[in-house]
Amino acid sequence: MTDISEIKLTNAQIAWRAAQDIVDGAYVNLGIGFPEMVAQFQPEGRQAIFHTENGVLDFGPAPEPGQEDWDCINAGKKAITVRPGTAFFHHADSFAMVRGGHLDVAILGAFQVAQNGDLANWSTGRGGVPAVGGAMDLVHGAKRVAVVTDHVTRDGQPKLVEQCSFPLTGKGCVTRVYTSLAVIDVEDGHFVLREKLPRISMADLQAVTGATLHTDGGPADLIVPETL
């Protein structure tokens, strides 16, 4: 069996791949942490309009170290920059945008994704952090929900499963998963493999996936820049 630790994508490479599917002018919310990296890799000629739950729309990239204005932060408390057209508003208005269906896509992290699109990304159960933040609103308010994640946990257990064992963030909400090994869609209650790393066989990929991977005409190769 292939040693996936030697071939898997880095977080930056996963974020790059996810960014390629964001269309120009899309209204996008990026989850706290790893998903925020997606903003760094917008394709040339495209500009997403990024939204953050604490009340900012169409903000710019992170400032250079030492140039931060700590009155301008995103929901993850990271410094952002202001650009022409940036808007500030009450967080209640921000959540009204989410709940009103005005976001085109939310890109989030995950502890588990089930084959029917259920998402668990806020708690691992007893002893976990007792707060879901804005994730429950995002997964049901955004028109499309995508996940960026390693394919397995640190101890090698599948994160793509038949049924989530952790507390759910949302039911049937995920449409696409970008992992360190593959790009997988959720369709009709099944995982459908769209792309996989050329260096991993179908058998080895299935062995580290906790639910059956279906194919529709055969997956394409998952190709990303070697260095980012």
N, C-alpha and C positions, 0 to 999 in steps of 0.2 A: 504493500500500500504506500502511496505517495506521502511523504512527510509534508503536510500542508504548511507547517511553520516556515519551511524554506521557500515556498512559492507564493504564499498569500500576498495580497495587496496591502500596502500601507493605508492608514486612514486618509492620507492626502490623495492617494490614487483612487480610493473609493469615492471621496468627495468630488474629485475631478470628474469621474464617470457620471455621478448624479447630476452635476452641473450641466452636462451636455444635453440633458433633456428639458432644461428650463427654457421656455420660449422668450423671445424679446418682449418686454413690457409686462411680464407676468407678475402678479402680486404674490409674494412668497414670504412665508414665516419659517425660520430655521430654529430648530430646537437648541436648547442650551448645551454647550460642550461641543463634541465632535461634529454635529450637523452644521455648526456655525462655519466650519471650514469650507463648505460649499460655496460661500460668497467669494472666496478667493479665486475661483476657477471659472468665472463666467466666460463663455466663448467670445472671441473677438467679434464685435459688431452687435452684441446682444447686451441689454441692460435690464436686469430684473429690478422690481420695486420692492425693497425689503421692508417688512412690517415686524414690529416687536411689541409684545403684549403690554409693556409699560408705557406705550403711547408715542411711538415715533414711526413715521412712514417715509420711505425713500431716503434713508440715510446713506452716507458714504462708507468707505473702507476704514479700517482701524487706523488711528493716527500713528505717526512715528513715535518711538519711545521718548518720553520726556515732553511730548507735545499734547498730552491728554488734557481734555477738559472734563473733569469728573462730574460735571452737571449734565453731560451728554453720554449716556450709557444705554446699553441694550438690556434685555431682561436677564441676561446672564451676568450683569454688572461689569461688562467689558466696555471700554471706551470706544465711541464711534465718532465719526466726523459728520459735519453738516454740509450739505450740498445745495445748490439752487433747487428749490422746490421741496426741500425737507419740511415735513409738517409735524407739529407736536400737539398732543391732545390728552385728555383725561384717560386713565386706563379703563374706565367704564365705557368710553367711546371706542377704545381699542377692541374690547371684547364684543361690543356691538358689531364691529366690522367682522370679527371672526364668526360670531353666531349668525350674522346676516348673510353668510355665504359669499363674502366679497373677496376671499383669498382663493387664488388659483391652486396653490399647492402648499402643503406643510411637509417639511422634511425633518424627521425625528429619529432619535436613537431608539434602541429596543433591548429589553432583556429576552423577550420571546416574541415570535410572530407565528400564529397558527395558520394552517393551510386554508382556513375559511376567512382569513384577513383579520382575525382578532389580534389585538396588540396589548402587550404588557410591557410598560417601560417606566413605571414610577416606583414600584416597590417589589422587593423579593419576598414579601410576606412578613412574618413576625420579626420584629426588630428593625424593619426597614423604615425609611423616612416617611412619616405619616402625612404627606402632602403631595398632591398630584400637579399642583401649579395650573398652568393653562392648557395642559395637554388634552384633557377631556373635552374642552371646548374646541381645540384645534382639530382633533381627529373627526369630529362630526360637523364642523363648520367649513373646513376647506374642501374645495371641489375634488382635490386629489391628495392622497396621503401616501408619502413614500418613506421608506426607512433606510438608513445607512447603518451598517453594523458589521462586526466580525461575524464569520459564519458559525463559529463555535465559541463557547465560553473559555475562560482561562484554563479550566481543567478539561477541555476537550469535549464538552457536552454540546449537542446541537442547540442552536438558538431558533432554528426553524423547525416547528414541531406540529404534531397532529392536533394537539389541544394545549393551550397555555395552562401551566400549573401555578403561575404567579397571578396576583390581583390584576384584573384587566383595566386598561386605560379606555379601551373602546372595543365594540364588537363589529366585526366585518368591515373595518374601516381602511385597512391597508390595501393598496393596489399594486405596488411594486416595491421590491426589496433589493438594495444594492449591497452585496456582501463582499468580503475579502476574497471570495472564490467565484462569484457568479452574479448575474442579474436575473431575478426571478419575479414573475408576475403572479398575482392571485386572481384566478378566474374560475368561476363556478365551483367554489369550494375546494380548489386544488392549487398546488404550486406548479406553475408552468415555467420551465427553464428556457430563458431567452438567450443568455450568453454565459459562457464559462471560460475559465482560464484554459488555454490550449494544453498546458502542462498537467492537467488533472483529468483522469478518465471519468467517464460517467459512473462507473462502479465505485470509484473512490469518493466522488462527490456525493453519491447517494449514501455511502457509508457514514458520512458526517452530517447528514440531513435527517431530521427526525420524522419526516413524512415523505410520501412518495413524490418524486419529481416526475412530472409529465413533460413530454416534448411535443412540439407542434411543428413538424417538418425538420427537426434537428436544430440544436442551438448554434448560434454564431460564436465566433471567438471573442472573448472579452479582452480587448486591447487597450492599454492605457500607456501614457508616457512612462518611461523607465524611471526618471527622476523628476521630482516636483519640489 
